[in-house]
């Protein structure tokens, strides 16, 4: 079919890697499946000539396909997922935003709806905030909301981190967050009603118990309350 890359043979000594760019993309490969590299889009299998009869597993990279829940006021709403684009010095780690339990496709794609792909988690959460406004009321609610965003740039094992905190990062009881405001574009902006991350309001590098990432329409979690911007 036009527009689809051909299936090529994998490296027999490194079956977990893409044979074209060497990116680790399959945790436990099967000889009877076709895989797609999350880095360069290459499709590969142990027996390429049998591609018509093999299961097409698609992208199976654990890092790319793991869901990171984003609740709204503590209730399930959507999730973020990593997406790796490009090669070499042009590679980008992007973030996908998805909605849970949509009624539009009740019997398709695990009742999920793809929203957008952005370069930052805060921007992806802004897209979820827009859909929360669009789906949550009869009319769009442009009032700003608080965002608690996992800080992926923080160096968790630096010299300023205590041994107790480092243990907390390793066992999953602590996380590092940024707290800020998601606002809606006002008319006459062409994206009026859609939300964006107001960078000037964000405070980053805040260490708190794990599991606080999400969107809050009224009050930020108590451990981060002192750092929340005033709406």
C-alpha positions as CSV (number, residue, x, y, z in Angstrom):
1,X,0.0,0.0,0.0
2,X,1.3,3.5,-0.8
3,X,2.5,5.6,2.1
4,X,3.4,2.5,4.3
5,X,7.0,1.6,4.8
6,X,8.0,-1.9,3.8
7,X,8.7,-4.6,6.4
8,X,12.4,-5.4,6.7
9,X,14.3,-8.1,8.6
10,X,15.5,-7.4,12.1
11,X,19.0,-7.8,13.5
12,X,19.2,-11.4,14.6
13,X,21.7,-10.7,17.4
14,X,19.7,-7.7,18.7
15,X,16.1,-8.5,18.0
16,X,14.9,-5.9,20.5
17,X,16.4,-3.0,18.4
18,X,15.2,-1.3,15.3
19,X,17.4,-2.7,12.4
20,X,17.6,0.8,10.8
21,X,18.3,3.2,13.7
22,X,19.2,0.9,16.6
23,X,16.6,2.3,18.9
24,X,15.4,-0.1,21.7
25,X,11.7,-0.5,20.7
26,X,10.6,-4.1,21.6
27,X,10.9,-5.5,25.1
28,X,10.2,-9.1,24.4
29,X,10.0,-9.7,20.6
30,X,8.1,-12.6,19.0
31,X,9.2,-14.2,15.7
32,X,5.5,-14.1,14.6
33,X,4.8,-10.4,14.7
34,X,5.6,-7.2,12.8
35,X,6.8,-4.3,14.9
36,X,7.1,-0.5,14.2
37,X,10.0,1.5,15.6
38,X,8.8,4.4,17.7
39,X,11.9,6.4,16.7
40,X,12.0,6.3,12.9
41,X,8.8,4.5,11.9
42,X,10.6,1.4,10.4
43,X,8.5,-1.8,10.3
44,X,10.4,-5.0,10.9
45,X,9.9,-8.7,11.5
46,X,11.9,-11.9,11.7
47,X,10.2,-13.2,8.6
48,X,9.3,-10.1,6.4
49,X,7.9,-12.2,3.5
50,X,5.2,-13.5,5.8
51,X,4.0,-10.0,6.8
52,X,0.5,-10.7,5.4
53,X,0.0,-13.6,7.8
54,X,1.7,-12.1,10.9
55,X,0.2,-10.1,13.7
56,X,1.1,-6.4,13.3
57,X,1.9,-5.3,16.9
58,X,2.8,-1.7,16.0
59,X,4.8,0.4,18.5
60,X,5.5,-1.7,21.6
61,X,8.2,0.4,23.3
62,X,7.3,0.4,27.0
63,X,8.6,4.0,27.4
64,X,6.4,5.3,24.6
65,X,3.2,3.4,25.4
66,X,3.0,3.8,29.2
67,X,0.0,5.9,30.3
68,X,0.4,8.7,32.8
69,X,-3.0,9.5,34.3
70,X,-4.2,13.2,34.5
71,X,-7.2,13.4,36.7
72,X,-9.4,16.5,37.1
73,X,-10.2,17.3,40.7
74,X,-9.1,13.7,41.6
75,X,-11.4,12.0,39.1
76,X,-10.2,10.1,36.0
77,X,-10.3,12.3,32.8
78,X,-7.3,11.7,30.5
79,X,-3.7,10.6,30.3
80,X,-0.4,11.6,28.8
81,X,1.9,9.4,26.8
82,X,5.4,9.9,25.5
83,X,6.1,9.9,21.8
84,X,9.6,9.8,20.3
85,X,10.0,11.5,16.9
86,X,13.0,12.1,14.7
87,X,16.6,10.6,14.6
88,X,20.0,11.6,16.0
89,X,20.4,15.3,16.9
90,X,16.9,16.0,15.5
91,X,15.1,13.5,17.9
92,X,12.3,15.0,20.0
93,X,10.6,13.6,23.0
94,X,7.0,14.7,22.6
95,X,3.9,14.2,24.7
96,X,0.5,12.9,23.5
97,X,-2.8,13.9,25.3
98,X,-5.7,11.4,25.4
99,X,-9.2,11.4,26.9
100,X,-10.7,8.4,28.8
101,X,-14.1,6.9,28.3
102,X,-15.3,8.9,25.3
103,X,-18.8,8.1,23.9
104,X,-17.8,8.9,20.4
105,X,-16.1,5.6,19.8
106,X,-17.8,3.2,22.4
107,X,-16.5,0.0,20.8
108,X,-13.2,1.3,19.4
109,X,-9.7,2.0,20.7
110,X,-10.5,1.1,24.3
111,X,-12.9,4.0,24.5
112,X,-10.1,6.5,24.2
113,X,-9.8,9.7,22.1
114,X,-6.6,11.2,20.9
115,X,-6.4,14.9,21.5
116,X,-3.0,16.3,20.5
117,X,0.8,15.9,20.5
118,X,2.9,18.7,22.0
119,X,6.5,19.2,23.0
120,X,5.7,19.8,26.7
121,X,3.6,18.1,29.4
122,X,2.1,21.4,30.5
123,X,0.9,22.1,26.9
124,X,-0.6,18.6,26.7
125,X,-2.4,19.2,30.0
126,X,-3.7,22.5,28.6
127,X,-5.3,20.6,25.7
128,X,-7.0,18.3,28.3
129,X,-8.2,21.4,30.2
130,X,-9.8,22.7,27.0
131,X,-11.7,19.4,26.6
132,X,-12.7,19.4,30.2
133,X,-14.2,22.8,29.6
134,X,-15.8,21.7,26.3
135,X,-17.3,18.4,27.6
136,X,-18.0,19.4,31.2
137,X,-20.7,22.0,30.6
138,X,-23.3,23.1,28.1
139,X,-21.2,26.2,27.3
140,X,-17.4,26.5,27.4
141,X,-16.0,27.5,30.7
142,X,-12.9,29.8,30.1
143,X,-12.1,30.3,33.8
144,X,-8.4,29.4,34.5
145,X,-7.5,26.2,36.3
146,X,-4.5,25.0,38.3
147,X,-2.1,22.4,36.8
148,X,0.2,20.2,38.7
149,X,2.8,18.9,36.2
150,X,5.5,16.3,36.8
151,X,8.9,18.0,36.3
152,X,10.9,15.8,34.0
153,X,13.9,18.2,33.9
154,X,14.7,18.1,37.6
155,X,17.9,16.3,38.4
156,X,16.6,14.0,41.2
157,X,20.0,12.7,42.2
158,X,22.0,16.0,42.4
159,X,24.1,17.2,45.3
160,X,21.2,19.3,46.7
161,X,19.0,16.2,47.1
162,X,19.1,14.4,50.5
163,X,19.5,10.7,50.8
164,X,15.9,10.4,52.2
165,X,14.5,12.2,49.2
166,X,16.6,10.1,46.8
167,X,15.2,7.0,48.4
168,X,11.7,8.5,48.0
169,X,12.3,9.0,44.2
170,X,13.5,5.5,43.8
171,X,10.6,3.8,45.6
172,X,8.0,6.0,44.1
173,X,6.7,7.8,47.2
174,X,8.1,11.2,46.0
175,X,7.8,13.2,42.8
176,X,9.0,16.6,41.5
177,X,6.3,18.9,40.2
178,X,5.6,22.3,38.7
179,X,2.5,24.2,39.8
180,X,0.9,26.9,37.5
181,X,-2.1,28.2,35.8
182,X,-3.8,27.1,32.5
183,X,-5.7,30.0,30.9
184,X,-8.0,30.3,27.9
185,X,-7.2,32.5,24.9
186,X,-9.5,35.5,24.8
187,X,-11.2,36.9,21.7
188,X,-10.2,37.9,19.1
189,X,-7.4,35.4,19.3
190,X,-7.9,32.7,16.6
191,X,-7.6,30.0,19.3
192,X,-10.1,31.7,21.6
193,X,-11.5,29.3,24.2
194,X,-8.6,26.9,24.0
195,X,-6.3,26.7,27.0
196,X,-2.5,27.4,27.2
197,X,0.1,27.0,29.9
198,X,0.8,30.5,31.4
199,X,4.5,30.0,31.9
200,X,5.0,33.1,34.1
201,X,2.8,31.5,36.7
202,X,4.6,28.2,37.0
203,X,6.8,27.3,40.0
204,X,9.1,24.3,39.2
205,X,11.2,21.9,41.2
206,X,8.7,21.3,44.1
207,X,9.2,17.9,45.8
208,X,5.9,16.4,47.1
209,X,4.2,13.0,47.6
210,X,3.8,11.1,44.3
211,X,0.4,11.0,42.5
212,X,-0.5,14.7,42.6
213,X,-0.2,15.4,38.9
214,X,-3.5,16.6,37.4
215,X,-5.8,19.5,36.8
216,X,-7.6,21.3,39.7
217,X,-10.5,23.7,39.1
218,X,-10.7,25.0,42.7
219,X,-7.8,24.1,45.0
220,X,-4.3,22.7,44.6
221,X,-3.3,19.7,46.7
222,X,-2.3,20.7,50.2
223,X,1.4,19.7,49.9
224,X,1.7,22.3,47.1
225,X,-0.8,24.8,48.3
226,X,1.8,27.4,49.3
227,X,3.3,27.4,45.8
228,X,0.0,27.7,43.9
229,X,-0.5,30.9,41.8
230,X,-3.5,33.0,42.7
231,X,-6.2,32.7,40.0
